[in-house]
Amino acid sequence: MAEFLVGQNGPAVLHFEHGLVPLNSYVTPTMRSQLTQLNTVSSDYSSSGTIYALPFGLQPQVLYYNKKLFKKAGLNPGQPPTTYAQLASDAKALKRAGITPFAGGNQDGFMSEWWFSYLYPGFGTEQKSLQLALGKRAFNDPSVTNTISHFLSLVHGGWFSSNVASEALTPDAANDFAAGKGAMFVGLGSGGTASYVPFDQSLGTANVGVAEAVGEMGTPSYLPGGPASSWGIPTYCKTKQLAWDYIKYSTSVAAARVLWEDDGMLPGNTGFTLPSNAVVQAREMAAAFRSHPFLYPAHGLWSASVDIAYRQQMELAVSGKESAAQVVAAMQSAASAP
């Protein structure tokens, strides 16, 4: 199928829109009503824009926490942090109990991406995130600077492992959390690496808690999550109808059921509801994303040049060699480059 389809993680497909077939004439009203986050694969991230791919699956950015370690530190294992202040307070309590609060590794800069997207809804909004992606808002916006500075406060507070700057996020840091070497970990919501699937297997389902994005003062403006991936059709494709038939199936209710049963992937098609015997973490995430507005994780909406600049500068910032202001300056420079 790779000869005539292009698979991309959510909105990344829009980087290739000039080489993709517009799909509006193919998309049925039922698809429009059932497929979540169609706007992230449409021009200008607009629900009324040109659709260049169809999304499937749901991939949230969430915080996992070890209930056993929370209890050991005197924290309520049934009460995850809901604000940044509570997140920091829990980290202090865990540290006092001799427990590493956060498992993480930023060797390649990916951890700082995941943490940005997890924290951003507490300091920014859906509208601001889209404006940043479209070049309609400068990256030195307080929402960006505050998100980065608050993340760096956690790092420089000594609440990550001592090798956070040199360890890889996956599989190393994810494996650390799975082995009980850190009490919290910002990871992925759907099946596969760095999700509840391997964590449940290692720690036991009863010991794995999941928490949605934290707000600065309370409820976050939205939840970070969007398509696990998406399929588009290149303009050079000579078998467009065959390609469309594949896309139509892979984003269908039947495919959503198969992806859940085989890989634990949360459904991005509202026509499929998780069974009542689904593991608790999956049911909690699915319920949260049914009842709250959500948008693709902020870092996944950025251009490749901005994302590269962010990861490179954050590697320095995590090591204490640069400030949040210097990171956003590099991001804006990349965004303004011709």
C-alpha positions in Angstrom: 0.0 0.0 0.0 2.9 2.3 0.6 3.3 2.8 -3.2 0.2 5.0 -3.3 -0.6 6.1 0.2 1.2 8.6 2.6 0.9 7.9 6.3 1.7 10.7 8.7 1.2 11.5 12.3 -1.8 13.7 12.3 -1.3 17.3 11.1 2.2 16.5 9.7 0.4 15.5 6.5 -0.3 19.2 5.9 3.4 19.8 5.2 2.8 17.8 2.0 -0.6 19.2 1.0 0.5 20.5 -2.4 1.3 16.9 -3.4 -1.9 15.4 -2.0 -5.3 14.8 -3.4 -8.1 16.9 -1.8 -10.5 14.4 -0.2 -13.6 16.6 0.3 -15.6 14.9 -2.5 -14.8 11.5 -1.1 -15.7 12.2 2.6 -19.3 11.4 3.5 -21.5 13.2 6.0 -21.2 10.2 8.3 -17.4 10.4 8.2 -17.6 14.1 9.0 -19.7 13.4 12.1 -17.8 10.4 13.4 -14.1 11.1 12.7 -12.6 13.3 15.4 -10.1 16.0 14.7 -10.7 16.3 10.9 -9.6 20.0 11.3 -6.1 18.9 12.0 -5.7 17.4 8.6 -7.5 20.2 6.7 -6.1 23.4 5.3 -5.5 26.1 7.9 -6.6 23.6 10.6 -10.2 24.5 9.8 -13.2 22.2 9.8 -14.3 24.0 6.6 -11.0 23.7 4.9 -9.7 21.3 2.3 -9.3 17.8 3.7 -6.0 16.3 2.7 -6.1 13.1 4.8 -8.3 11.1 7.1 -7.3 10.5 10.7 -7.6 7.3 12.6 -7.1 6.4 16.3 -6.8 8.8 19.2 -3.4 9.5 20.8 -3.6 11.6 24.0 -0.7 13.1 25.8 -1.2 12.2 29.5 0.5 11.8 32.8 0.9 8.3 34.2 1.6 7.9 37.9 2.5 5.0 40.1 -0.2 4.6 42.8 2.0 2.4 44.9 4.8 5.1 45.1 2.2 7.8 45.7 0.9 5.9 48.7 4.4 5.3 50.0 5.0 9.1 49.9 1.9 9.7 51.9 -0.1 11.0 48.8 -3.6 9.9 47.9 -3.2 7.3 45.2 -6.7 8.1 43.9 -6.1 11.8 43.6 -3.7 12.7 40.8 -2.6 16.3 40.3 -5.0 18.6 38.5 -3.0 21.8 38.7 0.6 22.7 38.1 0.9 23.7 41.8 -0.3 20.2 42.9 2.1 18.6 40.4 5.0 20.4 42.0 3.7 19.7 45.5 3.4 16.0 44.8 6.9 16.0 43.4 8.3 17.5 46.6 6.5 14.9 48.7 7.9 12.1 46.6 11.4 13.5 46.7 11.2 13.8 50.5 10.2 10.1 50.6 13.3 9.2 48.7 11.4 8.5 45.4 12.4 10.0 42.1 9.3 12.1 41.1 9.6 11.9 37.3 11.0 9.3 35.0 12.3 11.0 31.9 15.1 11.3 29.3 15.8 14.2 27.0 18.8 12.9 25.0 17.0 13.6 21.7 14.7 16.5 22.9 11.5 14.5 22.6 10.7 14.5 26.3 10.6 18.3 26.3 8.1 18.1 23.4 5.8 15.8 25.2 6.0 17.8 28.4 5.3 21.1 26.5 2.1 19.6 25.0 1.0 18.2 28.3 1.5 21.5 30.1 0.5 24.0 27.4 -3.3 23.7 28.0 -2.7 25.1 31.5 -1.1 28.3 30.1 -2.5 28.6 26.5 -5.7 27.9 24.6 -6.8 26.0 21.5 -6.9 29.2 19.6 -3.4 30.3 20.6 -2.0 26.9 19.7 -3.5 27.1 16.2 -2.4 30.7 15.8 1.2 29.7 16.7 1.1 26.9 14.1 -0.3 29.2 11.4 2.2 32.0 12.1 -0.5 34.3 13.4 1.1 34.6 16.9 4.7 35.0 17.8 6.4 32.3 19.8 7.5 34.7 22.5 3.9 34.7 23.6 3.6 34.4 27.4 1.8 31.1 27.0 4.8 29.5 25.4 7.4 31.1 27.7 5.4 30.2 30.8 5.0 26.6 29.6 8.7 26.1 29.0 9.8 27.9 32.2 7.4 25.8 34.4 8.7 22.6 32.8 12.3 23.7 33.4 11.5 24.5 37.0 10.6 20.8 37.5 13.8 19.7 35.9 16.1 22.1 37.7 14.2 21.4 41.0 16.0 18.0 40.9 12.8 16.1 40.4 13.9 14.0 37.5 16.6 11.4 37.5 20.2 12.7 37.5 20.8 11.4 33.9 17.7 13.1 32.4 19.8 15.0 29.9 21.6 11.9 28.6 19.0 9.2 28.7 16.7 8.5 25.7 12.9 9.0 26.3 12.0 5.7 24.6 12.5 3.0 25.4 14.9 3.9 28.3 12.9 6.5 30.4 9.6 4.7 29.7 11.2 1.5 30.9 12.4 3.3 34.0 8.8 4.2 34.9 7.6 0.7 34.1 10.3 -0.6 36.5 9.1 1.7 39.3 12.2 4.0 39.1 10.0 7.1 38.8 6.6 8.0 40.2 5.3 10.0 37.2 5.8 9.9 33.4 4.3 12.0 30.6 3.6 9.5 27.9 1.1 8.4 25.2 -2.5 7.4 25.8 -2.9 4.6 23.1 -1.3 1.2 22.8 2.3 0.6 22.2 5.5 2.1 23.6 5.2 4.6 26.5 1.5 3.8 27.0 -0.7 2.1 29.6 -0.3 -1.2 27.8 3.3 -2.0 28.8 2.9 -0.1 32.1 0.0 -2.3 33.2 1.9 -5.4 32.2 4.9 -4.4 34.4 3.4 -2.5 37.3 0.0 -4.1 37.4 -3.2 -2.4 36.3 -4.2 -1.4 39.9 -1.0 0.5 40.3 -1.1 2.6 37.2 -3.0 5.9 37.4 -3.6 8.3 34.5 -4.1 12.0 34.7 -5.1 14.5 32.0 -3.5 17.8 31.4 -3.1 20.1 34.5 -4.4 23.6 34.6 -2.5 26.6 35.9 -5.3 27.3 38.4 -7.8 24.6 37.7 -9.4 22.9 34.6 -7.1 23.2 31.5 -8.4 25.0 28.5 -8.4 21.8 26.4 -6.9 18.3 26.5 -3.9 17.4 24.3 -4.8 14.6 21.9 -5.5 13.9 18.3 -5.2 11.4 15.5 -2.7 8.6 16.1 -2.0 8.9 12.4 -3.6 9.7 9.1 -3.7 8.6 5.5 -3.6 10.7 2.3 -3.3 10.1 -1.4 -0.4 11.5 -3.4 -1.4 13.3 -6.6 0.9 11.0 -8.7 -1.2 8.0 -7.5 -2.5 6.0 -10.5 -4.9 3.9 -8.4 -6.7 6.6 -6.5 -10.0 4.7 -6.0 -8.1 1.7 -4.6 -6.2 4.1 -2.3 -9.5 5.6 -1.1 -11.0 2.2 -0.5 -8.1 1.4 1.8 -8.4 4.8 3.6 -12.2 4.3 4.0 -11.7 1.0 5.7 -8.8 2.0 7.9 -10.7 4.9 9.3 -14.0 2.9 9.7 -15.8 1.7 12.8 -14.7 -1.8 12.0 -11.1 -0.8 11.8 -11.4 1.1 15.1 -12.6 -2.1 16.8 -9.6 -4.1 15.3 -7.1 -1.5 16.4 -8.5 -1.5 19.9 -8.6 -5.3 20.2 -5.1 -5.8 18.7 -3.1 -2.8 20.0 -5.2 -1.1 22.7 -5.6 2.0 20.5 -8.2 4.4 21.6 -10.9 5.0 19.0 -10.8 8.2 16.9 -14.2 7.2 15.3 -17.1 8.0 17.6 -19.0 5.1 16.0 -17.0 2.7 18.2 -17.3 2.8 22.0 -14.9 0.9 24.2 -16.4 -2.3 25.7 -17.4 -2.2 29.4 -14.6 -4.6 30.3 -11.8 -2.3 28.8 -9.0 -1.6 31.3 -9.7 1.3 33.6 -7.0 3.7 32.1 -8.5 3.4 28.6 -12.0 3.9 29.9 -11.0 7.0 31.9 -9.2 8.6 28.9 -12.0 7.8 26.5 -14.5 9.4 28.9 -12.3 12.5 29.4 -12.0 13.0 25.6 -15.8 12.6 25.2 -16.6 15.3 27.7 -13.8 17.9 27.1 -12.6 19.8 24.1 -9.3 18.5 22.7 -6.8 19.5 20.1 -3.7 17.8 18.7 -0.7 18.2 21.0 0.8 21.6 20.5 4.3 20.5 19.4 2.8 18.4 16.6 1.3 21.4 15.0 4.6 23.3 14.6 6.6 23.4 11.4 9.5 21.1 11.2 12.0 24.0 11.5 10.4 25.3 14.6 10.2 21.8 16.1 13.9 21.2 15.4 14.9 24.5 16.9 12.8 23.8 20.0 14.3 20.3 20.6 17.9 21.6 20.0 17.6 24.5 22.4 15.7 22.5 25.0 18.6 20.0 25.2 20.7 23.0 26.3 18.0 24.4 28.6 17.5 21.1 30.4 21.3 21.0 31.0 21.0 24.5 32.5 22.9 26.2 29.6 20.0 28.3 28.2 16.8 30.0 29.5 13.2 29.8 28.4 13.6 33.2 26.7 16.5 31.9 24.6 14.5 28.9 23.6 11.5 30.9 22.4 13.8 33.3 20.6 15.3 30.4 18.6 11.8 29.1 17.8 10.7 32.5 16.6 13.8 32.9 14.4 13.0 29.5 12.8 9.4 30.5 12.3 10.4 33.8 10.6 13.0 32.3 8.3 12.1 32.4 4.6 
